[in-house]
Amino acid sequence: IHGKAKTGKNTVAKLIHEICGYDVYETAFALPVKNELINLFGIDPDYLFGPSQKRQEFYDPIKEITYRDLLIQYGEFCKKYDPNIWIKKTESSILKNYFSPGFEQPKEIILDQSTLYLNTCYRAKEYKLIVITDLRFMREYEWLKKEGFKILKLTRSNNDYSNNDISETQLDEMAGNLFDFHLDNNSDLDELSLK
């Protein structure tokens, strides 16, 4: 899913899961960036995984560096040494979790009265779909197309959030026909669900 901040990318991913009934493996190219920053600097995860407004708060008020700035600067710094580092980490995560799924605990624990056997067996989670919620860069687009992903461009004309950093603008000049689907999210959740 490609779209500016606050267009509803994560919401669309959740709707795909709920409406289509797929077991969705949801991930993001920024996920390993966020996890590494949390480990490196002991950041409260809510600043990186919570509402986007939290990322606008200052990580370093003296230098006026927001949590969003930190994410972008660290991500770009690492890409200087390996331009595909976050793509590789995302691919590795998909291969590990999607194609070799772990096990999920059953929703109900069954007690067999006749044998007093507590059935807590686990079943393999069978994902039907992979959704990556944060396509932002051309290298990511090229990798996704090569791997056979379908690309959804999400827009919201009434979005009051604006940020002109590289993570928001690199794909702006791409022709609309390079995306497989286009979805305007200009109304409420019910309308988005219908679309």
Solvent accessible surface area in square Angstrom, and as a share of the most:
residue,aa,sasa,rsa
1,I,18,0.09
2,H,14,0.06
3,G,4,0.03
4,K,74,0.31
5,A,8,0.06
6,K,78,0.33
7,T,2,0.01
8,G,16,0.15
9,K,19,0.08
10,N,85,0.43
11,T,50,0.29
12,V,8,0.05
13,A,1,0.00
14,K,112,0.47
15,L,21,0.11
16,I,42,0.21
17,H,81,0.36
18,E,120,0.54
19,I,101,0.51
20,C,73,0.44
21,G,63,0.61
22,Y,93,0.35
23,D,41,0.21
24,V,20,0.11
25,Y,25,0.09
26,E,70,0.31
27,T,7,0.04
28,A,20,0.15
29,F,5,0.02
30,A,29,0.23
31,L,58,0.29
32,P,23,0.15
33,V,10,0.06
34,K,31,0.13
35,N,62,0.32
36,E,46,0.21
37,L,0,0.00
38,I,35,0.18
39,N,124,0.64
40,L,106,0.53
41,F,104,0.43
42,G,66,0.63
43,I,11,0.06
44,D,77,0.40
45,P,70,0.44
46,D,66,0.34
47,Y,51,0.19
48,L,0,0.00
49,F,92,0.38
50,G,17,0.16
51,P,82,0.52
52,S,24,0.16
53,Q,108,0.48
54,K,49,0.21
55,R,39,0.14
56,Q,70,0.31
57,E,76,0.34
58,F,101,0.42
59,Y,77,0.29
60,D,35,0.18
61,P,90,0.57
62,I,166,0.84
63,K,145,0.61
64,E,119,0.53
65,I,38,0.19
66,T,18,0.11
67,Y,24,0.09
68,R,22,0.08
69,D,48,0.25
70,L,22,0.11
71,L,22,0.11
72,I,35,0.18
73,Q,100,0.44
74,Y,41,0.15
75,G,7,0.07
76,E,51,0.23
77,F,109,0.46
78,C,18,0.11
79,K,39,0.17
80,K,160,0.68
81,Y,167,0.64
82,D,37,0.19
83,P,59,0.37
84,N,52,0.26
85,I,39,0.20
86,W,13,0.04
87,I,13,0.07
88,K,109,0.46
89,K,77,0.33
90,T,2,0.01
91,E,58,0.26
92,S,66,0.42
93,S,30,0.19
94,I,9,0.04
95,L,96,0.48
96,K,145,0.61
97,N,53,0.27
98,Y,43,0.16
99,F,129,0.54
100,S,76,0.49
101,P,42,0.26
102,G,49,0.47
103,F,139,0.58
104,E,39,0.17
105,Q,98,0.44
106,P,37,0.23
107,K,190,0.80
108,E,128,0.57
109,I,93,0.47
110,I,97,0.49
111,L,89,0.44
112,D,57,0.30
113,Q,136,0.60
114,S,99,0.64
115,T,92,0.53
116,L,130,0.65
117,Y,132,0.50
118,L,95,0.47
119,N,43,0.22
120,T,51,0.30
121,C,81,0.49
122,Y,119,0.45
123,R,123,0.45
124,A,42,0.32
125,K,48,0.20
126,E,103,0.46
127,Y,46,0.17
128,K,122,0.52
129,L,60,0.30
130,I,30,0.15
131,V,11,0.06
132,I,6,0.03
133,T,9,0.05
134,D,12,0.06
135,L,0,0.00
136,R,43,0.16
137,F,27,0.11
138,M,66,0.29
139,R,117,0.43
140,E,12,0.06
141,Y,20,0.08
142,E,98,0.44
143,W,26,0.09
144,L,4,0.02
145,K,76,0.32
146,K,150,0.64
147,E,80,0.36
148,G,57,0.55
149,F,43,0.18
150,K,142,0.60
151,I,2,0.01
152,L,27,0.13
153,K,41,0.17
154,L,2,0.01
155,T,38,0.22
156,R,74,0.27
157,S,101,0.65
158,N,97,0.49
159,N,34,0.17
160,D,131,0.68
161,Y,42,0.16
162,S,97,0.63
163,N,42,0.22
164,N,135,0.69
165,D,34,0.17
166,I,73,0.37
167,S,10,0.06
168,E,8,0.03
169,T,45,0.26
170,Q,74,0.33
171,L,1,0.01
172,D,65,0.34
173,E,164,0.74
174,M,19,0.09
175,A,54,0.42
176,G,57,0.54
177,N,130,0.67
178,L,85,0.42
179,F,15,0.06
180,D,57,0.30
181,F,119,0.49
182,H,106,0.47
183,L,30,0.15
184,D,57,0.29
185,N,8,0.04
186,N,60,0.31
187,S,59,0.38
188,D,84,0.43
189,L,102,0.51
190,D,106,0.55
191,E,66,0.29
192,L,10,0.05
193,S,38,0.24
194,L,148,0.74
195,K,112,0.47
